Amino acid sequence: MRKPYFITRREALKLGLLSAAGLTFDFPAWGQQPTGKRAPAKAIIELWMSGGPSHLDTFDPKPMAGNDYCGPLKSPISTNVDGIQICELFPLLAKQADKFSIIRSMTHGVNAHETATYVMKTGHKSGDGLVYPGTGAVVSLFKGYDSGYKGLIPPYIVLTTSEGRFSEEGFLGPRFKPFATGGDPSQRRFAVSGIVAEGITDQRQKDRRELLHSLDSLGKAMPKNPQFEQLDQCEDKAYNLILGDGGKVFDMSNEKDELKDRYGRNKFGQSCLMARRLVEIGVPYITINSGGWDTHKQNFETMRRKLPELDKGMATLLTDLAERGLLDSTIVLWAGEFGRTPKVQWESPWNGGRGHFGNCFSAVVAGGGFKGGQIVGASDAKGEEVKERPVLAQDLFGSIYELLGIDPDGALPNPKGLNLQVMPSTGRLREIM
């Protein structure tokens, strides 16, 4: 029957019709897209290391600091760019250093996960009474449905689970919340929430839809009702995701096994491959949430497992994007909420762990107008302080927005009508733009 649709969207949500694609009713459109002077980038892939990766164990090794700082990872390797060395567990990324630049002087001084995540996702510090949207929501605002985006896939995708430490959409509201896929792209079938259901065939989905329509006596009696027509449009779009061309992006069966192997047959590696596919169809913002970087205990055992996965996935993503002519128009950002304490905590119960450290840490950018083969800033001899060129989150995001054609000094629309800027900053990363 039609009545459950008329009263509430709950039944539709249960069927995965609206939630599948973030399909909702109309919301007010706010303003026009700001236009920056340069706009080489069309999309961004954010590789988010949830928990905070160690800068000393990744892109800012300190072998001369001694065992209490570098532990067993004391043999950094040279890259294909003279003078740049990175962790010994990054042999593939070492061959791609000409494609990325390392920022070794990120700083915000925050050591709590929630507030540090907020800073590194929004570019704003907490405590001013506002909940700012994350960069993905801002890009979705200016590059999404109100700015000519026509894709069936929502413009802001998270692979595979949301960060959960803050409200990604902030004061922009639920329309700009990311669509989190759930599932695991490394499995035989990527069970995307509301789109691909494990154990339910396409034919069964078609049969369900036909049954739904056969019971729709109220809809047949009122064929021209505008509210019903709007819901029918939502249903058509949702089923196009489930059964039509829209959802085919999540089916990686046509990717060659050799390429899947290069990315790594694990959740992170296959998420990187999925991100490339989403960029190909025009999705402007994709976040890959990689957890497990909060290494208070047995840090180096964890690094022996996670760093090779990161190396394969990220290096292959850069190569794959470049070979397809997409790297010049796609920003790849690697970051976490902070770094980790440079001095290793060898004592029990940490047994070689590292704590939270917002004083000095690293981030990596590539593509979309960013130069490769560069180092921005520097930490001191033990990685404890910024030695030169401190970089704040707003400097990084202001640069990213500018390369995406979003004026960082322009107005940020908001439901309260406040006079806010997209990303006010005293500086940009001009040396690598």
Contacts in CASP RR format, 6 or more apart in sequence:
PFRMAT RR
TARGET T0000
AUTHOR 0000-0000-0000
METHOD contacts of the structure
MODEL  1
MRKPYFITRREALKLGLLSAAGLTFDFPAWGQQPTGKRAPAKAIIELWMS
GGPSHLDTFDPKPMAGNDYCGPLKSPISTNVDGIQICELFPLLAKQADKF
SIIRSMTHGVNAHETATYVMKTGHKSGDGLVYPGTGAVVSLFKGYDSGYK
GLIPPYIVLTTSEGRFSEEGFLGPRFKPFATGGDPSQRRFAVSGIVAEGI
TDQRQKDRRELLHSLDSLGKAMPKNPQFEQLDQCEDKAYNLILGDGGKVF
DMSNEKDELKDRYGRNKFGQSCLMARRLVEIGVPYITINSGGWDTHKQNF
ETMRRKLPELDKGMATLLTDLAERGLLDSTIVLWAGEFGRTPKVQWESPW
NGGRGHFGNCFSAVVAGGGFKGGQIVGASDAKGEEVKERPVLAQDLFGSI
YELLGIDPDGALPNPKGLNLQVMPSTGRLREIM
1 215 0 8 1.000
1 216 0 8 1.000
1 217 0 8 1.000
1 218 0 8 1.000
2 216 0 8 1.000
2 217 0 8 1.000
2 218 0 8 1.000
2 219 0 8 1.000
2 222 0 8 1.000
2 228 0 8 1.000
3 218 0 8 1.000
4 10 0 8 1.000
4 11 0 8 1.000
5 11 0 8 1.000
5 12 0 8 1.000
5 228 0 8 1.000
5 231 0 8 1.000
6 218 0 8 1.000
6 227 0 8 1.000
6 228 0 8 1.000
9 18 0 8 1.000
12 18 0 8 1.000
12 231 0 8 1.000
12 234 0 8 1.000
12 235 0 8 1.000
13 19 0 8 1.000
15 208 0 8 1.000
15 212 0 8 1.000
16 194 0 8 1.000
16 195 0 8 1.000
16 238 0 8 1.000
16 242 0 8 1.000
17 23 0 8 1.000
17 234 0 8 1.000
17 235 0 8 1.000
17 238 0 8 1.000
17 239 0 8 1.000
18 24 0 8 1.000
18 234 0 8 1.000
18 238 0 8 1.000
19 193 0 8 1.000
19 194 0 8 1.000
20 193 0 8 1.000
20 194 0 8 1.000
20 195 0 8 1.000
20 238 0 8 1.000
20 241 0 8 1.000
20 242 0 8 1.000
21 152 0 8 1.000
21 153 0 8 1.000
21 154 0 8 1.000
21 179 0 8 1.000
21 195 0 8 1.000
21 237 0 8 1.000
21 238 0 8 1.000
21 241 0 8 1.000
22 154 0 8 1.000
22 179 0 8 1.000
23 234 0 8 1.000
23 237 0 8 1.000
23 238 0 8 1.000
24 174 0 8 1.000
24 175 0 8 1.000
25 230 0 8 1.000
27 175 0 8 1.000
29 146 0 8 1.000
30 141 0 8 1.000
30 146 0 8 1.000
30 413 0 8 1.000
30 414 0 8 1.000
31 146 0 8 1.000
31 413 0 8 1.000
33 142 0 8 1.000
33 143 0 8 1.000
33 146 0 8 1.000
33 147 0 8 1.000
33 406 0 8 1.000
34 142 0 8 1.000
34 405 0 8 1.000
34 406 0 8 1.000
34 407 0 8 1.000
34 410 0 8 1.000
34 411 0 8 1.000
34 422 0 8 1.000
35 405 0 8 1.000
35 407 0 8 1.000
36 402 0 8 1.000
36 405 0 8 1.000
36 406 0 8 1.000
36 407 0 8 1.000
37 402 0 8 1.000
38 369 0 8 1.000
38 402 0 8 1.000
38 403 0 8 1.000
38 405 0 8 1.000
38 433 0 8 1.000
39 403 0 8 1.000
39 404 0 8 1.000
39 405 0 8 1.000
40 328 0 8 1.000
40 329 0 8 1.000
40 368 0 8 1.000
40 369 0 8 1.000
40 403 0 8 1.000
41 329 0 8 1.000
41 330 0 8 1.000
41 331 0 8 1.000
41 367 0 8 1.000
41 368 0 8 1.000
41 369 0 8 1.000
41 400 0 8 1.000
41 403 0 8 1.000
41 404 0 8 1.000
41 405 0 8 1.000
42 282 0 8 1.000
42 284 0 8 1.000
42 329 0 8 1.000
42 330 0 8 1.000
42 404 0 8 1.000
43 279 0 8 1.000
43 282 0 8 1.000
43 283 0 8 1.000
43 284 0 8 1.000
43 285 0 8 1.000
43 286 0 8 1.000
43 329 0 8 1.000
43 330 0 8 1.000
43 331 0 8 1.000
44 135 0 8 1.000
44 136 0 8 1.000
44 139 0 8 1.000
44 284 0 8 1.000
44 285 0 8 1.000
44 286 0 8 1.000
44 330 0 8 1.000
44 331 0 8 1.000
44 332 0 8 1.000
44 333 0 8 1.000
44 400 0 8 1.000
44 404 0 8 1.000
45 272 0 8 1.000
45 275 0 8 1.000
45 276 0 8 1.000
45 279 0 8 1.000
45 286 0 8 1.000
45 287 0 8 1.000
45 288 0 8 1.000
45 317 0 8 1.000
45 330 0 8 1.000
45 331 0 8 1.000
45 332 0 8 1.000
45 333 0 8 1.000
46 135 0 8 1.000
46 136 0 8 1.000
46 285 0 8 1.000
46 286 0 8 1.000
46 287 0 8 1.000
46 288 0 8 1.000
46 333 0 8 1.000
46 335 0 8 1.000
47 272 0 8 1.000
47 288 0 8 1.000
47 290 0 8 1.000
47 314 0 8 1.000
47 332 0 8 1.000
47 333 0 8 1.000
47 334 0 8 1.000
47 335 0 8 1.000
48 163 0 8 1.000
48 287 0 8 1.000
48 288 0 8 1.000
48 289 0 8 1.000
48 290 0 8 1.000
48 335 0 8 1.000
48 336 0 8 1.000
49 290 0 8 1.000
49 291 0 8 1.000
49 293 0 8 1.000
49 310 0 8 1.000
49 334 0 8 1.000
49 335 0 8 1.000
49 336 0 8 1.000
50 163 0 8 1.000
50 289 0 8 1.000
50 290 0 8 1.000
50 291 0 8 1.000
50 292 0 8 1.000
50 293 0 8 1.000
50 294 0 8 1.000
50 336 0 8 1.000
50 337 0 8 1.000
51 113 0 8 1.000
51 291 0 8 1.000
51 292 0 8 1.000
51 293 0 8 1.000
51 294 0 8 1.000
51 336 0 8 1.000
51 337 0 8 1.000
52 293 0 8 1.000
52 294 0 8 1.000
52 336 0 8 1.000
52 337 0 8 1.000
52 338 0 8 1.000
52 339 0 8 1.000
52 340 0 8 1.000
52 356 0 8 1.000
52 361 0 8 1.000
53 293 0 8 1.000
53 336 0 8 1.000
53 339 0 8 1.000
53 340 0 8 1.000
54 295 0 8 1.000
54 299 0 8 1.000
54 303 0 8 1.000
54 339 0 8 1.000
54 340 0 8 1.000
54 354 0 8 1.000
55 104 0 8 1.000
55 339 0 8 1.000
55 340 0 8 1.000
55 342 0 8 1.000
55 360 0 8 1.000
55 361 0 8 1.000
55 362 0 8 1.000
55 379 0 8 1.000
55 383 0 8 1.000
56 62 0 8 1.000
56 65 0 8 1.000
56 69 0 8 1.000
56 70 0 8 1.000
56 73 0 8 1.000
56 340 0 8 1.000
56 342 0 8 1.000
56 383 0 8 1.000
57 73 0 8 1.000
57 87 0 8 1.000
57 299 0 8 1.000
57 300 0 8 1.000
57 303 0 8 1.000
57 307 0 8 1.000
57 340 0 8 1.000
58 86 0 8 1.000
58 87 0 8 1.000
58 90 0 8 1.000
58 307 0 8 1.000
58 362 0 8 1.000
59 86 0 8 1.000
59 87 0 8 1.000
59 102 0 8 1.000
59 104 0 8 1.000
59 362 0 8 1.000
59 364 0 8 1.000
60 102 0 8 1.000
60 104 0 8 1.000
60 362 0 8 1.000
60 379 0 8 1.000
60 383 0 8 1.000
61 70 0 8 1.000
61 73 0 8 1.000
61 76 0 8 1.000
61 85 0 8 1.000
61 86 0 8 1.000
61 87 0 8 1.000
61 88 0 8 1.000
62 69 0 8 1.000
62 70 0 8 1.000
62 342 0 8 1.000
62 381 0 8 1.000
62 382 0 8 1.000
62 383 0 8 1.000
63 70 0 8 1.000
63 74 0 8 1.000
63 75 0 8 1.000
63 76 0 8 1.000
64 381 0 8 1.000
65 342 0 8 1.000
65 381 0 8 1.000
65 382 0 8 1.000
65 383 0 8 1.000
66 74 0 8 1.000
67 74 0 8 1.000
67 344 0 8 1.000
68 343 0 8 1.000
68 344 0 8 1.000
68 346 0 8 1.000
69 342 0 8 1.000
69 343 0 8 1.000
69 344 0 8 1.000
69 382 0 8 1.000
69 383 0 8 1.000
71 300 0 8 1.000
71 344 0 8 1.000
72 300 0 8 1.000
73 87 0 8 1.000
73 88 0 8 1.000
73 89 0 8 1.000
73 300 0 8 1.000
73 303 0 8 1.000
75 88 0 8 1.000
76 85 0 8 1.000
76 86 0 8 1.000
76 87 0 8 1.000
76 88 0 8 1.000
77 85 0 8 1.000
77 86 0 8 1.000
77 87 0 8 1.000
77 88 0 8 1.000
77 90 0 8 1.000
77 91 0 8 1.000
77 94 0 8 1.000
78 84 0 8 1.000
78 85 0 8 1.000
78 94 0 8 1.000
79 85 0 8 1.000
79 86 0 8 1.000
79 93 0 8 1.000
79 94 0 8 1.000
79 95 0 8 1.000
79 97 0 8 1.000
80 94 0 8 1.000
80 95 0 8 1.000
80 96 0 8 1.000
80 97 0 8 1.000
80 98 0 8 1.000
81 97 0 8 1.000
81 98 0 8 1.000
81 372 0 8 1.000
81 373 0 8 1.000
84 97 0 8 1.000
84 102 0 8 1.000
84 373 0 8 1.000
84 375 0 8 1.000
86 93 0 8 1.000
86 94 0 8 1.000
86 97 0 8 1.000
86 102 0 8 1.000
87 307 0 8 1.000
89 303 0 8 1.000
89 304 0 8 1.000
89 307 0 8 1.000
89 308 0 8 1.000
89 311 0 8 1.000
90 307 0 8 1.000
90 310 0 8 1.000
90 311 0 8 1.000
90 315 0 8 1.000
91 311 0 8 1.000
92 311 0 8 1.000
92 312 0 8 1.000
92 315 0 8 1.000
92 316 0 8 1.000
93 100 0 8 1.000
93 311 0 8 1.000
93 314 0 8 1.000
93 315 0 8 1.000
95 315 0 8 1.000
96 315 0 8 1.000
96 318 0 8 1.000
96 319 0 8 1.000
97 372 0 8 1.000
97 373 0 8 1.000
98 372 0 8 1.000
98 373 0 8 1.000
99 318 0 8 1.000
99 322 0 8 1.000
99 327 0 8 1.000
99 366 0 8 1.000
99 367 0 8 1.000
99 372 0 8 1.000
99 373 0 8 1.000
100 318 0 8 1.000
100 332 0 8 1.000
100 334 0 8 1.000
100 364 0 8 1.000
100 365 0 8 1.000
100 366 0 8 1.000
100 367 0 8 1.000
100 370 0 8 1.000
100 372 0 8 1.000
100 373 0 8 1.000
101 364 0 8 1.000
101 365 0 8 1.000
101 366 0 8 1.000
101 370 0 8 1.000
101 371 0 8 1.000
101 372 0 8 1.000
101 373 0 8 1.000
101 374 0 8 1.000
101 375 0 8 1.000
101 376 0 8 1.000
101 432 0 8 1.000
102 362 0 8 1.000
102 363 0 8 1.000
102 364 0 8 1.000
102 374 0 8 1.000
102 375 0 8 1.000
102 376 0 8 1.000
103 362 0 8 1.000
103 363 0 8 1.000
103 364 0 8 1.000
103 365 0 8 1.000
103 376 0 8 1.000
103 377 0 8 1.000
103 391 0 8 1.000
103 396 0 8 1.000
103 429 0 8 1.000
104 362 0 8 1.000
104 375 0 8 1.000
104 376 0 8 1.000
104 377 0 8 1.000
104 378 0 8 1.000
104 379 0 8 1.000
105 360 0 8 1.000
105 376 0 8 1.000
105 377 0 8 1.000
105 378 0 8 1.000
105 379 0 8 1.000
105 386 0 8 1.000
105 387 0 8 1.000
105 388 0 8 1.000
105 389 0 8 1.000
105 390 0 8 1.000
105 391 0 8 1.000
106 335 0 8 1.000
106 360 0 8 1.000
106 361 0 8 1.000
106 362 0 8 1.000
106 363 0 8 1.000
106 391 0 8 1.000
106 392 0 8 1.000
106 393 0 8 1.000
106 396 0 8 1.000
107 358 0 8 1.000
107 359 0 8 1.000
107 360 0 8 1.000
107 361 0 8 1.000
107 386 0 8 1.000
107 390 0 8 1.000
107 391 0 8 1.000
107 392 0 8 1.000
108 116 0 8 1.000
108 119 0 8 1.000
108 120 0 8 1.000
108 125 0 8 1.000
108 338 0 8 1.000
108 358 0 8 1.000
108 392 0 8 1.000
108 393 0 8 1.000
109 338 0 8 1.000
109 358 0 8 1.000
109 359 0 8 1.000
110 116 0 8 1.000
110 119 0 8 1.000
110 125 0 8 1.000
110 338 0 8 1.000
110 358 0 8 1.000
111 338 0 8 1.000
111 356 0 8 1.000
111 357 0 8 1.000
111 358 0 8 1.000
112 356 0 8 1.000
113 165 0 8 1.000
113 294 0 8 1.000
113 337 0 8 1.000
113 356 0 8 1.000
114 165 0 8 1.000
114 166 0 8 1.000
115 125 0 8 1.000
115 126 0 8 1.000
116 337 0 8 1.000
116 338 0 8 1.000
116 356 0 8 1.000
116 358 0 8 1.000
117 163 0 8 1.000
117 165 0 8 1.000
117 166 0 8 1.000
117 336 0 8 1.000
117 337 0 8 1.000
118 124 0 8 1.000
118 125 0 8 1.000
118 126 0 8 1.000
118 165 0 8 1.000
118 166 0 8 1.000
119 125 0 8 1.000
119 126 0 8 1.000
119 337 0 8 1.000
119 393 0 8 1.000
120 335 0 8 1.000
120 336 0 8 1.000
120 337 0 8 1.000
120 338 0 8 1.000
120 393 0 8 1.000
121 134 0 8 1.000
121 135 0 8 1.000
121 163 0 8 1.000
121 166 0 8 1.000
121 168 0 8 1.000
122 132 0 8 1.000
122 133 0 8 1.000
122 134 0 8 1.000
122 135 0 8 1.000
122 166 0 8 1.000
122 393 0 8 1.000
123 132 0 8 1.000
123 135 0 8 1.000
123 392 0 8 1.000
123 393 0 8 1.000
123 394 0 8 1.000
123 397 0 8 1.000
123 423 0 8 1.000
124 130 0 8 1.000
124 132 0 8 1.000
124 394 0 8 1.000
130 171 0 8 1.000
130 418 0 8 1.000
131 166 0 8 1.000
131 167 0 8 1.000
131 170 0 8 1.000
131 171 0 8 1.000
132 170 0 8 1.000
132 171 0 8 1.000
133 141 0 8 1.000
133 168 0 8 1.000
133 169 0 8 1.000
133 170 0 8 1.000
133 171 0 8 1.000
133 172 0 8 1.000
133 173 0 8 1.000
133 176 0 8 1.000
134 168 0 8 1.000
134 169 0 8 1.000
134 170 0 8 1.000
135 285 0 8 1.000
135 397 0 8 1.000
135 400 0 8 1.000
135 401 0 8 1.000
136 156 0 8 1.000
136 168 0 8 1.000
136 178 0 8 1.000
136 285 0 8 1.000
136 287 0 8 1.000
137 156 0 8 1.000
137 168 0 8 1.000
137 169 0 8 1.000
137 170 0 8 1.000
137 172 0 8 1.000
137 176 0 8 1.000
137 177 0 8 1.000
137 178 0 8 1.000
138 172 0 8 1.000
138 401 0 8 1.000
138 406 0 8 1.000
138 412 0 8 1.000
138 422 0 8 1.000
139 155 0 8 1.000
139 156 0 8 1.000
139 284 0 8 1.000
139 285 0 8 1.000
139 401 0 8 1.000
139 404 0 8 1.000
139 406 0 8 1.000
140 154 0 8 1.000
140 155 0 8 1.000
140 156 0 8 1.000
140 176 0 8 1.000
140 178 0 8 1.000
140 284 0 8 1.000
140 285 0 8 1.000
141 172 0 8 1.000
141 176 0 8 1.000
141 413 0 8 1.000
142 404 0 8 1.000
142 406 0 8 1.000
143 149 0 8 1.000
143 155 0 8 1.000
143 284 0 8 1.000
143 285 0 8 1.000
143 404 0 8 1.000
143 406 0 8 1.000
144 155 0 8 1.000
144 284 0 8 1.000
145 155 0 8 1.000
149 155 0 8 1.000
149 284 0 8 1.000
151 281 0 8 1.000
151 282 0 8 1.000
151 283 0 8 1.000
152 237 0 8 1.000
152 240 0 8 1.000
152 241 0 8 1.000
152 245 0 8 1.000
152 246 0 8 1.000
152 247 0 8 1.000
153 179 0 8 1.000
153 241 0 8 1.000
153 246 0 8 1.000
153 247 0 8 1.000
153 249 0 8 1.000
153 278 0 8 1.000
153 281 0 8 1.000
153 283 0 8 1.000
154 178 0 8 1.000
154 179 0 8 1.000
154 283 0 8 1.000
155 283 0 8 1.000
155 284 0 8 1.000
155 285 0 8 1.000
156 168 0 8 1.000
156 176 0 8 1.000
156 177 0 8 1.000
156 178 0 8 1.000
156 179 0 8 1.000
156 284 0 8 1.000
156 285 0 8 1.000
156 287 0 8 1.000
157 178 0 8 1.000
157 179 0 8 1.000
157 181 0 8 1.000
157 278 0 8 1.000
157 283 0 8 1.000
157 285 0 8 1.000
157 286 0 8 1.000
157 287 0 8 1.000
158 168 0 8 1.000
158 178 0 8 1.000
158 179 0 8 1.000
158 180 0 8 1.000
158 181 0 8 1.000
158 286 0 8 1.000
158 287 0 8 1.000
158 289 0 8 1.000
159 181 0 8 1.000
159 182 0 8 1.000
159 185 0 8 1.000
159 271 0 8 1.000
159 274 0 8 1.000
159 275 0 8 1.000
159 286 0 8 1.000
159 287 0 8 1.000
159 288 0 8 1.000
159 289 0 8 1.000
160 180 0 8 1.000
160 181 0 8 1.000
160 182 0 8 1.000
160 183 0 8 1.000
160 184 0 8 1.000
160 185 0 8 1.000
160 267 0 8 1.000
160 271 0 8 1.000
160 289 0 8 1.000
161 180 0 8 1.000
161 182 0 8 1.000
161 289 0 8 1.000
162 168 0 8 1.000
162 178 0 8 1.000
162 180 0 8 1.000
162 289 0 8 1.000
163 287 0 8 1.000
163 289 0 8 1.000
165 337 0 8 1.000
168 176 0 8 1.000
168 177 0 8 1.000
168 178 0 8 1.000
169 175 0 8 1.000
169 176 0 8 1.000
169 177 0 8 1.000
169 178 0 8 1.000
170 176 0 8 1.000
171 414 0 8 1.000
171 415 0 8 1.000
171 416 0 8 1.000
172 414 0 8 1.000
172 415 0 8 1.000
173 415 0 8 1.000
178 285 0 8 1.000
178 287 0 8 1.000
180 193 0 8 1.000
181 190 0 8 1.000
181 192 0 8 1.000
181 193 0 8 1.000
181 250 0 8 1.000
182 191 0 8 1.000
182 192 0 8 1.000
182 193 0 8 1.000
183 190 0 8 1.000
183 191 0 8 1.000
183 192 0 8 1.000
183 193 0 8 1.000
184 190 0 8 1.000
184 191 0 8 1.000
184 267 0 8 1.000
184 270 0 8 1.000
185 250 0 8 1.000
185 252 0 8 1.000
185 267 0 8 1.000
185 270 0 8 1.000
185 271 0 8 1.000
185 273 0 8 1.000
185 274 0 8 1.000
186 265 0 8 1.000
186 266 0 8 1.000
186 267 0 8 1.000
186 269 0 8 1.000
186 270 0 8 1.000
189 196 0 8 1.000
189 198 0 8 1.000
190 196 0 8 1.000
190 250 0 8 1.000
190 251 0 8 1.000
190 252 0 8 1.000
190 274 0 8 1.000
191 197 0 8 1.000
191 198 0 8 1.000
192 247 0 8 1.000
192 250 0 8 1.000
194 242 0 8 1.000
195 241 0 8 1.000
195 242 0 8 1.000
195 247 0 8 1.000
195 250 0 8 1.000
196 242 0 8 1.000
196 247 0 8 1.000
196 250 0 8 1.000
196 251 0 8 1.000
197 205 0 8 1.000
202 243 0 8 1.000
205 239 0 8 1.000
205 242 0 8 1.000
205 243 0 8 1.000
206 243 0 8 1.000
209 239 0 8 1.000
219 225 0 8 1.000
219 228 0 8 1.000
222 228 0 8 1.000
240 246 0 8 1.000
240 247 0 8 1.000
241 247 0 8 1.000
249 277 0 8 1.000
249 278 0 8 1.000
249 281 0 8 1.000
250 274 0 8 1.000
252 260 0 8 1.000
252 270 0 8 1.000
252 273 0 8 1.000
252 274 0 8 1.000
252 277 0 8 1.000
255 273 0 8 1.000
259 273 0 8 1.000
259 316 0 8 1.000
259 320 0 8 1.000
260 270 0 8 1.000
260 273 0 8 1.000
262 312 0 8 1.000
262 316 0 8 1.000
263 269 0 8 1.000
263 270 0 8 1.000
263 272 0 8 1.000
263 273 0 8 1.000
263 312 0 8 1.000
263 313 0 8 1.000
263 316 0 8 1.000
263 317 0 8 1.000
263 320 0 8 1.000
264 270 0 8 1.000
264 309 0 8 1.000
264 312 0 8 1.000
264 313 0 8 1.000
264 316 0 8 1.000
266 309 0 8 1.000
268 288 0 8 1.000
268 290 0 8 1.000
268 309 0 8 1.000
268 310 0 8 1.000
268 313 0 8 1.000
269 309 0 8 1.000
269 312 0 8 1.000
269 313 0 8 1.000
269 316 0 8 1.000
271 288 0 8 1.000
271 290 0 8 1.000
272 288 0 8 1.000
272 313 0 8 1.000
272 314 0 8 1.000
272 316 0 8 1.000
272 317 0 8 1.000
273 316 0 8 1.000
273 317 0 8 1.000
273 320 0 8 1.000
275 286 0 8 1.000
275 288 0 8 1.000
275 317 0 8 1.000
276 317 0 8 1.000
276 320 0 8 1.000
276 321 0 8 1.000
276 324 0 8 1.000
276 326 0 8 1.000
278 286 0 8 1.000
279 286 0 8 1.000
279 321 0 8 1.000
279 326 0 8 1.000
279 330 0 8 1.000
280 324 0 8 1.000
280 326 0 8 1.000
284 404 0 8 1.000
290 306 0 8 1.000
290 310 0 8 1.000
292 302 0 8 1.000
292 306 0 8 1.000
293 306 0 8 1.000
293 336 0 8 1.000
295 302 0 8 1.000
295 303 0 8 1.000
295 340 0 8 1.000
295 353 0 8 1.000
295 354 0 8 1.000
295 355 0 8 1.000
296 345 0 8 1.000
296 350 0 8 1.000
296 353 0 8 1.000
296 354 0 8 1.000
296 355 0 8 1.000
297 349 0 8 1.000
297 350 0 8 1.000
297 351 0 8 1.000
297 352 0 8 1.000
297 353 0 8 1.000
298 351 0 8 1.000
298 352 0 8 1.000
298 353 0 8 1.000
299 340 0 8 1.000
299 344 0 8 1.000
299 352 0 8 1.000
299 353 0 8 1.000
299 354 0 8 1.000
300 352 0 8 1.000
300 353 0 8 1.000
314 332 0 8 1.000
314 334 0 8 1.000
317 332 0 8 1.000
318 327 0 8 1.000
318 332 0 8 1.000
318 366 0 8 1.000
321 327 0 8 1.000
321 330 0 8 1.000
321 332 0 8 1.000
321 367 0 8 1.000
327 366 0 8 1.000
327 367 0 8 1.000
327 368 0 8 1.000
328 367 0 8 1.000
328 368 0 8 1.000
328 369 0 8 1.000
329 368 0 8 1.000
330 367 0 8 1.000
330 368 0 8 1.000
331 365 0 8 1.000
331 366 0 8 1.000
331 367 0 8 1.000
331 368 0 8 1.000
331 369 0 8 1.000
331 370 0 8 1.000
331 400 0 8 1.000
331 403 0 8 1.000
331 404 0 8 1.000
332 364 0 8 1.000
332 365 0 8 1.000
332 366 0 8 1.000
332 367 0 8 1.000
333 363 0 8 1.000
333 364 0 8 1.000
333 365 0 8 1.000
333 400 0 8 1.000
334 363 0 8 1.000
334 364 0 8 1.000
334 365 0 8 1.000
335 363 0 8 1.000
335 364 0 8 1.000
336 361 0 8 1.000
336 363 0 8 1.000
338 356 0 8 1.000
338 357 0 8 1.000
338 358 0 8 1.000
338 361 0 8 1.000
339 356 0 8 1.000
339 357 0 8 1.000
339 358 0 8 1.000
339 360 0 8 1.000
339 361 0 8 1.000
339 362 0 8 1.000
340 354 0 8 1.000
340 355 0 8 1.000
340 356 0 8 1.000
340 357 0 8 1.000
340 361 0 8 1.000
341 354 0 8 1.000
341 355 0 8 1.000
341 356 0 8 1.000
341 357 0 8 1.000
342 354 0 8 1.000
342 357 0 8 1.000
342 382 0 8 1.000
342 383 0 8 1.000
342 384 0 8 1.000
343 382 0 8 1.000
343 384 0 8 1.000
344 352 0 8 1.000
344 353 0 8 1.000
344 354 0 8 1.000
345 352 0 8 1.000
345 353 0 8 1.000
345 354 0 8 1.000
345 355 0 8 1.000
346 352 0 8 1.000
346 353 0 8 1.000
359 384 0 8 1.000
359 385 0 8 1.000
359 386 0 8 1.000
360 379 0 8 1.000
360 380 0 8 1.000
360 383 0 8 1.000
360 384 0 8 1.000
360 385 0 8 1.000
360 386 0 8 1.000
363 391 0 8 1.000
363 396 0 8 1.000
365 396 0 8 1.000
365 400 0 8 1.000
365 429 0 8 1.000
365 432 0 8 1.000
366 372 0 8 1.000
368 403 0 8 1.000
369 403 0 8 1.000
369 433 0 8 1.000
370 399 0 8 1.000
370 403 0 8 1.000
370 429 0 8 1.000
370 432 0 8 1.000
370 433 0 8 1.000
371 431 0 8 1.000
371 432 0 8 1.000
371 433 0 8 1.000
372 432 0 8 1.000
374 431 0 8 1.000
374 432 0 8 1.000
376 389 0 8 1.000
376 391 0 8 1.000
376 429 0 8 1.000
376 431 0 8 1.000
376 432 0 8 1.000
377 386 0 8 1.000
377 387 0 8 1.000
377 388 0 8 1.000
377 389 0 8 1.000
377 390 0 8 1.000
377 391 0 8 1.000
378 386 0 8 1.000
378 387 0 8 1.000
378 388 0 8 1.000
378 389 0 8 1.000
379 385 0 8 1.000
379 386 0 8 1.000
379 387 0 8 1.000
380 386 0 8 1.000
380 387 0 8 1.000
391 429 0 8 1.000
392 425 0 8 1.000
394 423 0 8 1.000
394 424 0 8 1.000
394 425 0 8 1.000
395 425 0 8 1.000
395 426 0 8 1.000
395 427 0 8 1.000
395 428 0 8 1.000
395 429 0 8 1.000
396 429 0 8 1.000
397 408 0 8 1.000
397 423 0 8 1.000
398 408 0 8 1.000
398 422 0 8 1.000
398 423 0 8 1.000
398 425 0 8 1.000
398 428 0 8 1.000
399 428 0 8 1.000
399 429 0 8 1.000
399 433 0 8 1.000
401 407 0 8 1.000
401 408 0 8 1.000
401 422 0 8 1.000
401 423 0 8 1.000
402 408 0 8 1.000
402 428 0 8 1.000
402 433 0 8 1.000
403 433 0 8 1.000
406 422 0 8 1.000
407 422 0 8 1.000
408 421 0 8 1.000
408 422 0 8 1.000
408 423 0 8 1.000
408 424 0 8 1.000
408 425 0 8 1.000
408 428 0 8 1.000
409 421 0 8 1.000
409 422 0 8 1.000
409 423 0 8 1.000
409 424 0 8 1.000
410 421 0 8 1.000
410 422 0 8 1.000
411 419 0 8 1.000
411 420 0 8 1.000
411 421 0 8 1.000
411 422 0 8 1.000
412 420 0 8 1.000
412 421 0 8 1.000
412 422 0 8 1.000
414 420 0 8 1.000
END
